[in-house]
Amino acid sequence: LNASQVFEALDKQATSSRSFGQIAGELFGVPASVVAECVAVRVREDAKHVNLAHESFEQDALATLAPATAWDHLVLPIRFDGNELICATTKACIRDAVETLQTATTTPFRLVVADVRPLEEFIAEAYGFEGIDLADADAATISAA
């Protein structure tokens, strides 16, 4: 997209509940996977690293993703900042998190980065998963990478 197209999509997004990727796809035929990769590159450069133990979680935010989706894609909704959903993921999972959020919600979102082990623990706790063996989860995460 050129600068004019980006601004056009951003203008439409400001008055819509749809994501930038959805709007760019609709207006300019940009595939969602291309938008996801572009967003992922930007997030890798700019994302703030957070300690999840210091975050305040909102139930409304958690309700935006199904528990299995959060676990399978290592993305954890934390809270809303205005109309923007703040979610944590790992550096390795940024692109997958972007694609997941683009399809799972129309809410604008911002990603922050957390370490994998605490992220797994917080997802399990936030969604009430019981009996999850995090050693197995570590093996699954490593084999998926």
C-alpha positions as CSV (number, residue, x, y, z in Angstrom):
1,L,0.0,0.0,0.0
2,N,1.2,3.5,-0.7
3,A,0.8,6.3,1.9
4,S,-2.4,7.5,0.4
5,Q,-4.0,4.1,0.6
6,V,-2.8,3.6,4.2
7,F,-4.4,6.9,5.2
8,E,-7.6,6.0,3.4
9,A,-7.9,2.7,5.2
10,L,-7.1,4.4,8.5
11,D,-9.8,7.0,7.9
12,K,-12.3,4.2,7.3
13,Q,-11.1,2.3,10.3
14,A,-11.7,5.3,12.6
15,T,-15.4,5.1,11.8
16,S,-15.7,1.3,11.7
17,S,-15.5,-1.6,14.0
18,R,-13.5,-3.5,11.4
19,S,-9.7,-4.1,11.5
20,F,-7.2,-2.3,9.3
21,G,-6.5,-5.6,7.6
22,Q,-10.2,-6.2,6.7
23,I,-10.5,-2.7,5.4
24,A,-7.3,-2.9,3.3
25,G,-8.4,-6.2,1.9
26,E,-11.8,-4.8,1.0
27,L,-10.6,-1.6,-0.5
28,F,-7.4,-2.7,-2.2
29,G,-7.5,-6.5,-2.5
30,V,-4.6,-7.0,-0.1
31,P,-4.6,-10.6,1.2
32,A,-5.0,-11.0,5.0
33,S,-1.8,-12.9,5.2
34,V,0.2,-10.0,3.6
35,V,-1.4,-7.6,6.0
36,A,-0.6,-9.9,8.9
37,E,3.1,-10.2,7.9
38,C,3.4,-6.4,7.6
39,V,1.8,-5.8,11.0
40,A,4.0,-8.6,12.5
41,V,7.1,-6.8,11.2
42,R,6.0,-3.6,12.7
43,V,5.1,-5.2,16.0
44,R,8.4,-7.0,16.3
45,E,10.1,-3.6,16.0
46,D,7.8,-1.6,18.3
47,A,6.1,-4.0,20.7
48,K,6.6,-3.3,24.4
49,H,7.8,-6.2,26.5
50,V,5.5,-6.8,29.5
51,N,5.7,-8.7,32.8
52,L,2.2,-10.3,33.0
53,A,2.4,-10.3,36.8
54,H,2.1,-6.5,36.7
55,E,-0.8,-6.4,34.3
56,S,-4.5,-5.8,35.2
57,F,-6.7,-8.3,33.3
58,E,-10.3,-7.5,32.4
59,Q,-13.0,-10.2,32.0
60,D,-14.5,-8.3,29.0
61,A,-11.1,-8.5,27.2
62,L,-10.7,-12.2,28.0
63,A,-14.2,-12.9,26.6
64,T,-13.1,-11.7,23.1
65,L,-11.2,-14.9,22.5
66,A,-12.3,-18.5,23.0
67,P,-10.1,-20.3,25.5
68,A,-8.9,-22.9,23.0
69,T,-8.0,-20.1,20.5
70,A,-6.0,-18.3,23.1
71,W,-4.1,-21.4,24.1
72,D,-3.6,-22.7,20.5
73,H,-2.2,-19.4,19.2
74,L,-0.5,-18.1,22.4
75,V,-2.4,-14.9,22.5
76,L,-3.9,-13.5,25.7
77,P,-6.3,-10.6,25.8
78,I,-5.4,-8.4,28.7
79,R,-7.6,-5.3,28.8
80,F,-9.1,-2.5,26.7
81,D,-7.4,0.8,26.2
82,G,-10.2,2.9,24.9
83,N,-11.7,0.8,22.0
84,E,-8.3,-1.0,21.5
85,L,-7.8,-4.5,22.8
86,I,-4.4,-5.1,24.3
87,C,-3.2,-8.6,23.9
88,A,0.0,-10.4,24.9
89,T,1.9,-13.0,22.7
90,T,5.5,-14.0,22.2
91,K,8.0,-12.6,19.7
92,A,7.9,-16.0,17.9
93,C,4.1,-16.0,17.7
94,I,3.5,-12.4,16.6
95,R,2.4,-13.2,13.0
96,D,0.1,-16.0,14.1
97,A,-1.4,-13.8,16.8
98,V,-2.1,-11.1,14.2
99,E,-3.8,-13.5,11.9
100,T,-5.8,-15.0,14.8
101,L,-7.0,-11.7,16.1
102,Q,-7.9,-10.5,12.5
103,T,-10.2,-13.4,12.1
104,A,-11.4,-13.8,15.7
105,T,-12.5,-10.3,16.4
106,T,-13.3,-7.0,14.6
107,T,-12.0,-5.1,17.6
108,P,-8.8,-3.0,16.9
109,F,-5.9,-4.5,18.8
110,R,-2.4,-3.8,19.9
111,L,0.1,-6.5,20.8
112,V,2.6,-6.6,23.6
113,V,5.3,-9.2,24.0
114,A,5.7,-11.6,27.0
115,D,8.0,-14.5,27.7
116,V,6.5,-17.9,26.6
117,R,6.4,-19.7,30.0
118,P,4.5,-16.9,31.9
119,L,2.2,-16.4,28.9
120,E,1.2,-20.1,29.0
121,E,0.7,-20.0,32.7
122,F,-1.5,-16.8,32.5
123,I,-3.6,-18.2,29.7
124,A,-4.1,-21.4,31.7
125,E,-5.1,-19.4,34.8
126,A,-7.2,-16.8,33.0
127,Y,-9.3,-19.4,31.2
128,G,-9.5,-21.9,34.1
129,F,-7.7,-24.7,32.4
130,E,-7.1,-27.5,34.9
131,G,-4.6,-30.3,34.7
132,I,-2.5,-28.7,32.0
133,D,1.1,-30.0,32.2
134,L,3.2,-27.1,31.2
135,A,6.1,-29.4,30.4
136,D,3.9,-30.9,27.7
137,A,2.9,-27.4,26.6
138,D,6.6,-26.5,26.3
139,A,7.2,-29.5,24.1
140,A,4.3,-28.6,21.9
141,T,5.4,-25.0,21.6
142,I,8.9,-26.1,20.7
143,S,7.7,-28.6,18.1
144,A,5.4,-26.0,16.6
145,A,8.2,-23.5,16.2
